[in-house]
Amino acid sequence: MAGVEEEMAAGEQALANLEYDKAYPHFEKATKLDAGNAWAWFGKAESALGMPKIEPDQIVGFYKKAIELDPKNPQFKEALGTLLVDMGRFNEAEQQYNQAAEADPENASQYWLGFAVEYATKAPIVMAQFLDDKTRDMIAAKGLNYALKALKLSREDAKRVLSTS
């Protein structure tokens, strides 16, 4: 019988080859062998993304379990944030990206820029039925505010820089 390390290694190898259906059972077994292994839960979530039969809310639960076990890991928070954006749960996604930035201040700009791009790209699609000029502007403003934050630019500095180019 394979142990946690073997299951994790097999799952990671299958995941690296984008063989989600082969990776998932290994991570699932790893979580059963060691329910306190945050990386096993993360692997389970990552492999479940490629399996249409697994509901997004279930995958959110896998990510949340990984975060509960390793609350300082920014990679877990960013991955959950990305899934939440895809699900149209923008406020929760924003929280996850901000928590990732807080957990990894050296790379905070990357998380903020990631949210800016994900939000500005996906919000118009999710909100298509409500998409008037005001909503379009609201989405653009939020994305732009996060991009400015990532670049460490105030609105005033951005206006000044853009007006000189």
C-alpha positions in Angstrom: 0.0 0.0 0.0 1.4 3.4 -1.1 2.0 6.0 1.6 1.2 9.7 1.4 4.5 10.6 -0.2 4.0 8.1 -3.0 0.5 9.2 -3.6 1.5 12.9 -3.7 4.4 12.1 -6.1 2.1 10.1 -8.4 -0.6 12.8 -8.3 1.9 15.6 -9.0 3.4 13.7 -11.9 -0.1 13.1 -13.4 -1.0 16.8 -12.8 2.2 17.9 -14.5 1.1 15.9 -17.5 -2.4 17.5 -17.3 -3.9 14.1 -16.6 -6.5 15.3 -14.1 -8.5 12.1 -14.0 -5.3 10.2 -13.1 -4.1 12.8 -10.6 -7.3 13.2 -8.6 -7.5 9.7 -7.1 -3.9 10.0 -5.9 -4.6 13.3 -4.1 -7.9 12.0 -2.8 -6.1 9.0 -1.3 -3.4 11.3 0.1 -6.1 13.4 1.9 -7.5 10.2 3.4 -4.1 8.9 4.5 -3.2 12.4 6.0 -6.2 14.7 6.3 -3.8 17.4 7.7 -1.7 17.6 4.6 -2.4 21.0 3.0 -0.6 20.2 -0.2 -2.7 17.1 -0.7 -5.9 19.2 -0.5 -4.4 21.7 -2.8 -3.5 19.0 -5.3 -7.0 17.6 -5.0 -8.4 21.0 -5.9 -6.0 21.6 -8.7 -6.7 18.2 -10.3 -10.5 18.6 -9.7 -10.4 21.7 -11.9 -9.9 19.5 -14.9 -12.8 17.1 -14.1 -16.1 18.5 -15.2 -18.1 16.1 -13.0 -16.8 17.8 -9.8 -18.8 20.9 -8.9 -17.0 24.2 -8.5 -18.3 24.6 -4.9 -16.7 21.3 -4.0 -13.4 22.5 -5.4 -13.8 25.7 -3.4 -14.1 23.5 -0.3 -10.8 21.7 -1.2 -9.0 25.0 -1.5 -10.5 26.2 1.7 -9.3 23.1 3.5 -5.8 23.6 2.2 -5.9 27.3 3.4 -7.3 26.2 6.8 -4.3 23.9 7.2 -1.7 26.3 5.9 -3.2 29.8 6.2 0.0 31.7 5.3 0.4 30.0 1.8 -0.3 32.7 -0.8 -0.4 30.2 -3.7 -3.5 28.5 -2.1 -5.2 31.9 -1.7 -4.4 33.0 -5.3 -5.7 29.7 -6.8 -8.9 30.0 -4.8 -9.2 33.7 -5.9 -8.9 32.7 -9.5 -11.6 30.0 -9.2 -13.9 32.4 -7.5 -13.4 35.0 -10.3 -14.3 32.3 -12.8 -17.4 31.5 -10.7 -18.4 35.2 -10.7 -17.9 35.5 -6.9 -15.8 38.7 -7.2 -15.9 40.0 -3.7 -14.7 36.7 -2.3 -12.0 36.5 -5.0 -10.8 40.0 -4.2 -10.4 39.0 -0.5 -8.4 36.0 -1.5 -6.1 38.0 -3.7 -5.6 40.6 -1.0 -4.9 37.9 1.5 -2.3 36.4 -0.8 -0.7 39.8 -1.2 -0.7 40.3 2.6 0.9 36.8 3.1 3.6 37.5 0.5 4.3 41.2 0.6 7.4 40.9 -1.6 5.1 39.7 -4.5 2.0 41.7 -3.6 2.0 43.6 -6.9 1.7 40.3 -8.8 -1.4 39.3 -6.9 -3.0 42.7 -7.3 -2.2 42.8 -11.0 -3.5 39.2 -11.3 -6.8 40.3 -9.8 -7.0 43.4 -11.9 -6.6 41.4 -15.1 -8.9 38.5 -14.1 -11.6 40.9 -12.8 -11.5 43.3 -15.8 -11.6 40.3 -18.2 -14.2 38.1 -16.6 -16.6 40.5 -14.8 -18.0 41.9 -18.1 -18.8 38.3 -19.2 -20.4 37.3 -15.9 -22.3 40.6 -15.7 -23.3 40.7 -19.4 -27.0 41.0 -18.7 -26.4 44.1 -16.5 -23.7 45.6 -18.7 -24.5 49.2 -19.2 -22.0 52.1 -19.4 -22.1 52.6 -15.7 -21.4 49.0 -14.9 -18.7 48.9 -17.6 -17.0 51.9 -16.0 -17.3 50.4 -12.5 -15.6 47.2 -13.7 -12.9 49.2 -15.5 -12.3 51.4 -12.4 -11.9 48.5 -10.0 -9.5 46.8 -12.4 -7.6 50.0 -13.0 -7.4 50.7 -9.2 -5.8 47.3 -8.6 -3.4 47.8 -11.6 -2.3 51.2 -10.1 -1.9 49.6 -6.7 0.3 46.9 -8.3 2.4 49.6 -10.0 2.6 51.6 -6.8 1.1 54.6 -8.5 -1.5 57.0 -7.1 -4.3 58.1 -9.4 -2.7 61.6 -9.5 0.7 60.2 -10.5 -1.0 58.1 -13.2 -2.8 61.1 -14.6 0.4 63.1 -14.5 2.4 60.4 -16.2 -0.2 59.8 -18.9 -0.7 63.4 -19.6 3.1 63.8 -20.4 3.3 60.9 -22.8 
